[in-house]
Amino acid sequence: MAAYGMQSSPLLPCQMGGNSPCASCKLLRRRCTKDCIFAPFFPSDEPHKFAMVHKVFGASNVSKMLQELPPHQRADAVSSLVYEANARMRDPVYGCVGAISYLQNQVSQLQMQLAVAQAEILCIQMQQEPALPELQMDADDKSFVVHNELSSMAQFMNHPSTSNVPQEALKREYPWT
């Protein structure tokens, strides 16, 4: 029990000057001491944060992780743990990797849409500009080039995803989207 920086006793007010124990000590029903490693990061008014982290990683593991870090890195570590725990609660298999994969696929699709739009703009500009002597093409050549570009982009956009992430998992709503 000493690994938590807390003693095993009934729930008592935190001795850090506050009126209530931190969210960790409250959930674990332990006395919150002045050297409680969780108190600075899991205030009593945000119990859901610690509950998620505890459920996914376990309080003992989180305590060990935080104790191994220098104090100036602990807040960032807790923020990352809360983010990953939230992602794991929403998607137990892929966690935040599922969200990252979803966003990468979305970026790829948007890049393809942008390329198609740029090709259409180029096509319209080519039709409106007078033909330059060096680059003279007849109308059939222009339409052939543009048609080939657009059809290859359309094939790429309609190609099924090669990602291993199930499409249903990608359709879930994430709080960061």
C-alpha positions as CSV (number, residue, x, y, z in Angstrom):
1,M,0.0,0.0,0.0
2,A,3.0,2.3,0.5
3,A,3.5,2.3,-3.3
4,Y,0.6,4.7,-3.6
5,G,2.1,7.2,-1.2
6,M,-1.0,6.7,1.0
7,Q,-1.9,4.7,4.1
8,S,-4.7,2.2,4.3
9,S,-7.2,3.9,6.6
10,P,-10.7,5.3,6.4
11,L,-11.4,8.1,4.1
12,L,-10.2,11.4,5.7
13,P,-9.8,14.9,4.3
14,C,-6.7,15.5,2.3
15,Q,-3.9,17.0,4.4
16,M,-2.8,19.3,1.5
17,G,-5.0,22.0,2.8
18,G,-8.1,21.1,0.9
19,N,-11.4,19.9,2.3
20,S,-11.7,16.6,0.5
21,P,-9.3,13.8,-0.7
22,C,-8.1,13.6,-4.3
23,A,-10.2,11.6,-6.8
24,S,-7.8,8.7,-6.4
25,C,-8.0,8.4,-2.7
26,K,-11.8,8.9,-2.8
27,L,-12.2,6.1,-5.3
28,L,-9.8,3.8,-3.6
29,R,-11.2,4.7,-0.2
30,R,-7.8,5.6,1.2
31,R,-6.4,8.5,3.3
32,C,-5.0,11.2,1.2
33,T,-1.7,12.3,2.6
34,K,0.3,15.4,1.8
35,D,2.7,13.4,-0.3
36,C,0.0,11.6,-2.3
37,I,1.3,11.3,-5.9
38,F,-2.2,11.5,-7.4
39,A,-3.4,14.6,-5.6
40,P,-1.8,17.2,-7.9
41,F,-3.3,15.6,-11.0
42,F,-6.6,14.1,-10.0
43,P,-8.6,16.7,-8.0
44,S,-11.7,15.6,-6.1
45,D,-14.0,17.6,-8.5
46,E,-12.9,15.4,-11.5
47,P,-13.4,11.8,-10.3
48,H,-14.2,10.5,-13.8
49,K,-10.6,11.2,-14.9
50,F,-9.0,8.9,-12.3
51,A,-11.8,6.3,-12.7
52,M,-11.0,5.9,-16.4
53,V,-7.2,5.8,-15.8
54,H,-7.6,3.3,-13.0
55,K,-9.9,1.1,-15.0
56,V,-7.6,1.0,-18.0
57,F,-4.1,1.0,-16.4
58,G,-4.6,0.3,-12.7
59,A,-3.8,2.6,-9.8
60,S,-0.6,0.7,-8.9
61,N,0.8,0.9,-12.4
62,V,0.0,4.6,-12.7
63,S,1.6,5.3,-9.4
64,K,4.8,3.5,-10.4
65,M,4.9,5.3,-13.7
66,L,4.5,8.7,-12.0
67,Q,7.1,7.9,-9.4
68,E,9.7,7.0,-12.1
69,L,9.2,10.4,-13.9
70,P,10.8,13.7,-12.9
71,P,8.1,15.9,-11.3
72,H,8.1,18.4,-14.2
73,Q,7.0,15.6,-16.6
74,R,4.2,14.2,-14.5
75,A,1.5,16.5,-15.6
76,D,2.1,15.7,-19.3
77,A,2.2,12.0,-18.5
78,V,-1.2,12.2,-16.7
79,S,-2.6,14.1,-19.6
80,S,-1.5,11.4,-21.9
81,L,-2.8,8.6,-19.7
82,V,-6.2,10.3,-19.5
83,Y,-6.3,10.7,-23.3
84,E,-5.3,7.1,-23.9
85,A,-7.7,5.8,-21.2
86,N,-10.6,7.8,-22.8
87,A,-9.7,6.4,-26.2
88,R,-9.4,2.8,-24.8
89,M,-12.8,3.2,-23.2
90,R,-14.3,4.2,-26.5
91,D,-12.3,1.7,-28.6
92,P,-10.9,-1.1,-26.5
93,V,-9.0,-2.8,-29.3
94,Y,-7.3,0.2,-31.1
95,G,-7.4,3.0,-28.5
96,C,-6.0,6.2,-29.8
97,V,-4.4,4.4,-32.7
98,G,-7.8,3.8,-34.2
99,A,-8.5,7.6,-34.0
100,I,-5.2,8.4,-35.6
101,S,-5.8,5.9,-38.4
102,Y,-9.3,7.3,-39.0
103,L,-7.9,10.8,-39.2
104,Q,-5.1,9.8,-41.5
105,N,-7.6,8.1,-43.8
106,Q,-9.7,11.3,-43.7
107,V,-6.7,13.4,-44.6
108,S,-5.9,11.1,-47.6
109,Q,-9.4,11.3,-48.9
110,L,-9.4,15.1,-48.5
111,Q,-6.1,15.3,-50.3
112,M,-7.6,13.3,-53.2
113,Q,-10.6,15.5,-53.3
114,L,-8.3,18.6,-53.4
115,A,-6.3,17.0,-56.3
116,V,-9.5,16.4,-58.2
117,A,-10.7,20.0,-57.6
118,Q,-7.4,21.3,-58.7
119,A,-7.5,19.2,-61.9
120,E,-11.0,20.5,-62.6
121,I,-9.8,24.1,-62.1
122,L,-6.8,23.5,-64.4
123,C,-9.2,22.0,-67.0
124,I,-11.4,25.1,-66.8
125,Q,-8.4,27.4,-67.0
126,M,-7.0,25.5,-70.0
127,Q,-10.4,25.9,-71.8
128,Q,-10.6,29.6,-71.1
129,E,-6.9,30.5,-72.0
130,P,-5.9,31.0,-75.7
131,A,-3.6,28.2,-76.9
132,L,0.1,29.0,-76.7
133,P,2.1,28.2,-79.9
134,E,4.5,25.8,-78.1
135,L,1.7,24.0,-76.2
136,Q,-0.9,23.7,-78.8
137,M,-3.1,20.7,-78.4
138,D,-6.3,20.0,-80.1
139,A,-9.5,19.6,-78.1
140,D,-9.3,15.8,-78.3
141,D,-5.8,15.7,-76.7
142,K,-6.9,18.1,-73.9
143,S,-10.0,16.1,-73.1
144,F,-8.0,12.8,-73.2
145,V,-5.4,14.1,-70.7
146,V,-7.9,15.5,-68.3
147,H,-10.2,12.5,-68.6
148,N,-7.2,10.1,-67.8
149,E,-6.2,12.2,-64.8
150,L,-9.8,12.4,-63.4
151,S,-10.5,8.7,-64.0
152,S,-7.3,7.6,-62.3
153,M,-8.1,9.8,-59.3
154,A,-11.7,8.5,-59.2
155,Q,-10.4,4.9,-59.2
156,F,-8.1,5.7,-56.3
157,M,-10.9,7.3,-54.3
158,N,-13.2,4.4,-54.9
159,H,-10.6,1.8,-54.1
160,P,-11.4,0.0,-50.8
161,S,-9.3,0.9,-47.8
162,T,-6.3,-1.4,-47.1
163,S,-6.3,-0.4,-43.5
164,N,-6.8,-3.2,-40.9
165,V,-9.0,-1.0,-38.8
166,P,-12.7,-2.0,-39.1
167,Q,-14.8,0.7,-40.8
168,E,-17.4,0.6,-38.0
169,A,-14.7,1.5,-35.4
170,L,-13.7,4.4,-37.6
171,K,-17.2,5.8,-37.8
172,R,-17.4,6.3,-34.0
173,E,-17.5,9.8,-32.7
174,Y,-14.4,10.8,-30.8
175,P,-14.3,13.9,-28.5
176,W,-11.3,15.3,-30.3
177,T,-13.0,15.3,-33.8
